[in-house]
Amino acid sequence: MFRFLTLSALVLLSAPAFAQMANEPTSAVEMSMGDGDYRSKSEDWLIAPGGHGSVGAGFTFLTADGDLRQLVDGPRFKFTDVVLLGLQTRYSLGGIAELSLATTLLPKQPSYTDELVWQSAALGVRIGLTEKLLASMHFSGGPTLADSGGWAAAQVGLGWRYKLDDFMILDGGFHGKGTALFVNEEAPWFAEVMANAQIVLPAPGIAAGWVGIEFAFPVASNDTSNFPMDPQTRVNLLIGGILSFVDNWDVYTTVAMIDRGDVVNVETNLPILDGGFDQVQFTLGITHRFGSDRDENPYSSR
């Protein structure tokens, strides 16, 4: 009981505490962490029960320090300067495969930028291989800064889960990711290998909190004379919490500290608002769940 009360208090207090740190769901072009259903953090499944789905929305407050004038013709982004709205839907097929579709909009930006309202779209599929292992594919794309062109990314990988006890779970994954830019008739690209690990502290069926770290290692790239690129080894941090004790509703908050490159070296960054340069993202979101009464999940341990 003491552990349950402690975990519940941690999740309830997470939103204001994280806001003080600065400031997500996971960035569209940045991290492999957090691409699944957040309710799985407090449940015994990796793929949602068959016939179940969800629709959700989250506001992300993006902040960035340092002089950004080489990227966006302006100084830093303070809290509430940039607000992203993420919309997402998911559906589970037989408790084995999960399909997701998402888009990101930009309802708020500074006066010195002129970015498109539509920022990205993404399509994903996760396939359960066993109770503790899944495979995933993720495709996304959107416009580059100042509507100068576009970008596209593709990611494939494996995710795993190891349950230490009822109140501690280890999540992780290994992914390969390729990102291409299409700017001024140029098409530079780069590829990365990504590895992440997360510690999840669940109050089963009620709430969960988690913290994760991810390393991304560039393995190949192809820049152009008019668009040089210098991808760097990166480390990202993700902190999150969810309240899931209501059958059809979840409330979650996450903080993503995104490492891209050096602001003084434009070649190490990307001309993308959401995740293209060093930034911190704070997200507060809500999810509505729907589906059949059957709890169809061949990999559930319950």
C-alpha positions as CSV (number, residue, x, y, z in Angstrom):
1,M,0.0,0.0,0.0
2,F,2.8,2.4,0.8
3,R,4.4,1.8,-2.6
4,F,1.1,2.3,-4.3
5,L,0.5,5.7,-2.5
6,T,4.0,6.8,-3.3
7,L,3.7,6.0,-7.0
8,S,0.3,7.6,-7.3
9,A,1.6,10.8,-5.6
10,L,4.6,10.8,-8.0
11,V,2.4,10.7,-11.0
12,L,-0.1,13.3,-9.7
13,L,2.7,15.7,-9.0
14,S,4.6,15.1,-12.2
15,A,3.0,17.8,-14.3
16,P,4.0,20.9,-12.3
17,A,7.4,19.4,-11.3
18,F,8.2,18.7,-15.0
19,A,7.1,22.2,-16.0
20,Q,9.7,23.6,-13.7
21,M,12.4,21.6,-15.4
22,A,11.4,23.1,-18.8
23,N,9.7,21.1,-21.3
24,E,6.4,16.4,-25.1
25,P,4.9,13.1,-26.8
26,T,8.1,11.9,-28.4
27,S,9.4,14.2,-31.1
28,A,8.3,13.2,-34.6
29,V,11.9,12.9,-36.0
30,E,13.9,12.3,-32.9
31,M,13.5,9.4,-30.6
32,S,12.4,5.8,-30.7
33,M,11.2,5.9,-27.1
34,G,7.6,6.4,-26.4
35,D,6.2,5.2,-29.8
36,G,3.7,2.8,-28.1
37,D,0.5,3.1,-26.1
38,Y,1.3,4.8,-22.8
39,R,-1.3,2.7,-21.0
40,S,0.9,-0.3,-21.5
41,K,3.2,1.2,-18.8
42,S,0.6,0.4,-16.2
43,E,-0.7,-2.8,-17.7
44,D,0.6,-6.3,-18.4
45,W,0.7,-6.0,-22.2
46,L,2.9,-4.6,-24.9
47,I,0.1,-4.6,-27.6
48,A,-3.4,-3.5,-26.6
49,P,-6.1,-6.2,-26.4
50,G,-7.7,-7.0,-29.8
51,G,-10.6,-4.9,-30.9
52,H,-9.5,-2.0,-28.7
53,G,-8.5,1.4,-29.9
54,S,-7.8,5.0,-28.8
55,V,-7.9,8.6,-29.9
56,G,-5.8,11.2,-28.2
57,A,-4.5,14.7,-28.2
58,G,-1.6,16.4,-26.5
59,F,-0.2,19.9,-26.3
60,T,3.6,20.1,-26.4
61,F,5.5,23.2,-25.2
62,L,8.8,23.5,-26.9
63,T,11.7,25.4,-25.4
64,A,15.3,25.9,-26.8
65,D,18.3,27.8,-25.4
66,G,21.1,29.4,-27.3
67,D,21.1,31.6,-30.3
68,L,18.8,30.0,-32.9
69,R,19.2,32.7,-35.6
70,Q,21.1,30.4,-38.0
71,L,18.0,28.2,-38.0
72,V,14.9,30.3,-37.4
73,D,15.9,33.9,-37.7
74,G,15.3,34.5,-34.0
75,P,16.8,34.0,-30.5
76,R,15.7,31.2,-28.1
77,F,12.3,29.7,-27.7
78,K,10.9,30.4,-24.2
79,F,8.0,28.5,-22.6
80,T,4.8,29.0,-24.5
81,D,6.6,30.6,-27.5
82,V,6.1,27.4,-29.5
83,V,3.1,25.1,-28.9
84,L,2.5,21.9,-30.9
85,L,-0.7,20.0,-31.0
86,G,-0.4,16.2,-31.5
87,L,-3.4,14.1,-32.6
88,Q,-3.2,10.4,-32.7
89,T,-5.3,7.2,-33.1
90,R,-4.4,3.6,-32.5
91,Y,-6.2,0.2,-33.1
92,S,-5.2,-3.3,-32.1
93,L,-5.8,-6.3,-34.4
94,G,-6.3,-9.5,-32.4
95,G,-4.0,-8.3,-29.6
96,I,-1.1,-9.1,-31.9
97,A,-0.6,-6.1,-34.1
98,E,-1.2,-2.4,-33.4
99,L,-1.7,0.3,-36.0
100,S,-1.2,4.0,-35.3
101,L,-1.7,7.2,-37.3
102,A,-0.6,10.6,-36.0
103,T,-0.3,14.2,-37.1
104,T,1.2,17.3,-35.5
105,L,-0.1,20.9,-35.9
106,L,1.4,24.2,-34.9
107,P,-1.3,26.5,-33.3
108,K,1.3,28.9,-31.6
109,Q,4.6,30.2,-32.8
110,P,6.7,33.4,-32.3
111,S,6.1,36.5,-34.4
112,Y,9.6,36.2,-36.0
113,T,8.8,32.7,-37.5
114,D,6.5,31.8,-40.3
115,E,6.2,28.0,-40.1
116,L,3.4,25.9,-41.6
117,V,0.5,25.0,-39.4
118,W,0.8,21.4,-40.4
119,Q,4.1,20.0,-39.1
120,S,4.2,16.2,-39.6
121,A,2.3,13.0,-40.2
122,A,3.3,9.5,-39.1
123,L,2.2,5.9,-39.6
124,G,3.3,3.0,-37.4
125,V,2.8,-0.7,-36.8
126,R,3.9,-2.7,-33.8
127,I,3.7,-6.6,-34.0
128,G,3.9,-8.7,-30.8
129,L,6.3,-11.6,-31.2
130,T,6.0,-12.9,-27.7
131,E,4.7,-11.7,-24.3
132,K,8.0,-9.7,-23.9
133,L,9.2,-8.9,-27.4
134,L,7.8,-6.9,-30.3
135,A,8.8,-5.6,-33.7
136,S,7.9,-2.2,-35.0
137,M,8.0,0.0,-38.2
138,H,7.5,3.7,-38.3
139,F,7.2,6.2,-41.2
140,S,6.9,9.9,-40.8
141,G,7.4,13.1,-42.8
142,G,6.7,16.8,-42.9
143,P,7.9,20.3,-44.0
144,T,11.3,21.8,-43.2
145,L,11.8,25.2,-41.6
146,A,10.4,28.2,-43.5
147,D,8.6,25.8,-45.9
148,S,11.9,25.3,-47.7
149,G,11.3,21.7,-48.5
150,G,10.5,18.5,-46.7
151,W,11.8,15.6,-44.7
152,A,11.0,11.9,-44.4
153,A,12.1,9.3,-41.9
154,A,11.8,5.5,-41.6
155,Q,12.5,3.4,-38.6
156,V,12.5,-0.4,-37.9
157,G,13.4,-2.2,-34.7
158,L,12.7,-4.5,-31.8
159,G,11.2,-3.6,-28.4
160,W,11.4,-5.7,-25.2
161,R,10.1,-5.8,-21.7
162,Y,11.4,-7.5,-18.5
163,K,9.2,-7.5,-15.4
164,L,11.3,-7.4,-12.2
165,D,8.2,-7.5,-10.0
166,D,4.7,-6.0,-9.8
167,F,6.2,-2.5,-9.2
168,M,9.2,-2.3,-11.5
169,I,9.6,-3.1,-15.2
170,L,12.5,-2.7,-17.6
171,D,11.6,-1.6,-21.2
172,G,14.1,-1.2,-24.0
173,G,14.6,-1.3,-27.7
174,F,17.1,-1.4,-30.6
175,H,16.3,0.5,-33.8
176,G,17.7,1.5,-37.2
177,K,16.6,4.8,-38.6
178,G,17.1,6.7,-41.8
179,T,16.2,10.4,-42.3
180,A,16.3,12.3,-45.6
181,L,15.9,16.0,-46.4
182,F,14.5,17.4,-49.6
183,V,15.7,21.0,-49.8
184,N,16.6,23.2,-52.8
185,E,16.6,20.2,-55.1
186,E,19.1,18.5,-52.8
187,A,18.5,15.2,-51.0
188,P,21.0,14.7,-48.2
189,W,20.4,11.7,-45.8
190,F,21.8,10.0,-42.8
191,A,21.3,6.7,-40.9
192,E,21.5,6.0,-37.2
193,V,21.5,3.0,-34.9
194,M,19.5,3.7,-31.7
195,A,19.3,1.9,-28.3
196,N,17.1,2.9,-25.4
197,A,16.3,1.6,-21.9
198,Q,13.5,2.7,-19.5
199,I,12.7,2.0,-15.9
200,V,8.9,1.9,-15.4
201,L,7.3,2.1,-11.9
202,P,3.7,1.0,-12.3
203,A,0.8,0.9,-9.9
204,P,-0.8,-1.9,-12.0
205,G,-4.0,-0.8,-13.8
206,I,-4.0,2.5,-12.0
207,A,-0.9,4.7,-12.9
208,A,2.8,4.6,-13.9
209,G,5.9,6.7,-14.0
210,W,9.0,6.1,-16.1
211,V,12.4,7.5,-17.0
212,G,14.4,6.5,-20.0
213,I,17.6,7.2,-21.8
214,E,18.5,6.7,-25.5
215,F,21.8,6.8,-27.4
216,A,21.8,7.4,-31.2
217,F,24.9,6.6,-33.2
218,P,25.3,7.9,-36.8
219,V,26.5,5.1,-39.1
220,A,26.2,6.5,-42.6
221,S,25.4,9.9,-44.3
222,N,25.4,11.5,-47.7
223,D,25.5,15.3,-47.6
224,T,25.8,17.7,-50.6
225,S,27.9,20.7,-51.5
226,N,25.0,23.0,-51.0
227,F,23.7,21.2,-47.9
228,P,26.5,19.8,-45.7
229,M,25.6,17.5,-42.8
230,D,27.6,16.4,-39.8
231,P,25.4,14.1,-37.7
232,Q,26.6,13.6,-34.1
233,T,26.3,10.9,-31.5
234,R,23.4,11.9,-29.3
235,V,21.8,11.2,-25.9
236,N,18.1,11.8,-25.2
237,L,16.2,11.7,-22.0
238,L,12.5,10.9,-21.5
239,I,10.5,11.2,-18.3
240,G,6.8,10.4,-18.1
241,G,3.8,9.6,-16.0
242,I,0.2,8.4,-16.7
243,L,-3.0,8.1,-14.7
244,S,-5.0,5.2,-16.2
245,F,-7.5,4.1,-13.5
246,V,-10.5,5.2,-15.5
247,D,-11.6,2.5,-18.0
248,N,-11.9,4.7,-21.0
249,W,-9.6,7.7,-20.3
250,D,-5.9,8.3,-19.7
251,V,-4.1,11.5,-18.7
252,Y,-0.4,11.6,-19.3
253,T,2.5,14.0,-19.1
254,T,6.0,13.6,-20.5
255,V,9.3,15.6,-20.6
256,A,11.7,15.0,-23.5
257,M,15.2,16.4,-23.4
258,I,16.3,16.2,-27.0
259,D,20.0,16.2,-28.1
260,R,20.6,17.0,-31.7
261,G,23.9,18.8,-32.2
262,D,25.6,22.1,-31.5
263,V,23.7,25.3,-32.1
264,V,26.9,27.1,-33.2
265,N,27.5,24.4,-35.9
266,V,24.5,24.4,-38.2
267,E,25.7,21.3,-40.0
268,T,25.0,19.2,-36.9
269,N,21.3,20.3,-36.8
270,L,18.3,19.7,-39.0
271,P,16.0,22.4,-40.5
272,I,13.0,20.9,-38.7
273,L,11.1,22.5,-35.9
274,D,10.1,19.4,-34.0
275,G,13.4,17.7,-32.9
276,G,15.8,19.3,-35.4
277,F,17.9,21.0,-32.8
278,D,18.6,20.8,-29.1
279,Q,15.3,21.4,-27.3
280,V,13.2,20.4,-24.3
281,Q,9.6,19.5,-24.8
282,F,6.9,19.3,-22.1
283,T,3.6,17.6,-23.1
284,L,0.3,17.2,-21.4
285,G,-2.2,14.9,-23.1
286,I,-5.4,13.0,-22.8
287,T,-6.5,9.7,-24.5
288,H,-10.0,8.3,-25.0
289,R,-10.2,4.5,-25.3
290,F,-12.9,2.4,-27.1
291,G,-13.4,-1.2,-28.1
292,S,-15.2,-4.5,-27.5
293,D,-15.8,-6.0,-24.1
294,R,-13.6,-9.0,-24.9
295,D,-10.1,-8.8,-23.4
296,E,-8.4,-10.5,-26.4
297,N,-4.7,-10.5,-26.0
298,P,-2.8,-13.8,-26.6
299,Y,0.4,-12.3,-24.9
300,S,-1.2,-11.0,-21.7
301,S,0.2,-12.7,-18.6
302,R,-3.0,-12.1,-16.7
